[in-house]
């Protein structure tokens, strides 16, 4: 009887060791990406496709572009996917990132209260629209979080000669979804990526007031964290995922992603 119990205990122990070993050996990578790719539902959609061709778990950390790049600099993630070309160029030039690839693009739009008291919908350019908001001192909600959207917004204000200082200009310090909700509740204007707008517009008391200015183009890149800076980075699995994103399969998946029949992102790897 004791011999049988010993055999059973050994069997259970071996099973546990195999299970624990399997967990330890499970492959995973950490991706820092923007709130726009997460809020729109794109990342969940793409990862469902990727799971069909790879056993690697992709752990998504959704933050603003500035924070995503800092996480890459610190070696807290294995790769980043962001949308701030100037900041991304510095990230690579300073040796923090390698193998930058264009993945997709969409655009930014201006949204605001349905009555559009600043008459932004009558503007010809995005800077004209921003000028009308400032001149009429209407509320404008900025993310104020060093995200790609915030960086782009500040560039546009600078085209007008100075950063905004009118009383209606407010910073949320939050992601795009929270900022749009705040704008909706306060009857304010905001700049948003089109993907997040399309994903959330049915829940908001806002309307699209300006689009189509070429300066509102919003390109996304994926970059690997430089293993020479951070040797612990899972570079091989990160590279496999990045290459899938720019492959014909990944690009097709991006192009097929829609909300209510509307395309949110245009593949651009080719």
Protein Blocks (a to p, Z undefined) as FASTA:
>chain_A
ZZmmmmmmmmmmmmmmmmmmmmmmpccddddddfklmmnommmmmmmmmmmmocbdcddd
dddfklmmmmmmnopafbdcdddfklmmmmmmnopaghiacfbdcdddddddfklmnomm
mpfbfklmmmmmmmnopacddfklopaklmmmmmmmmmnopacfbfklccekiafklmmm
mmmmnopacdddfklmmmmmmmpccddfbghiaklpccdddddddfklmmmbcfklmmmm
mmmmmmmklmmmmmmpcgehiafbdcfkZZ
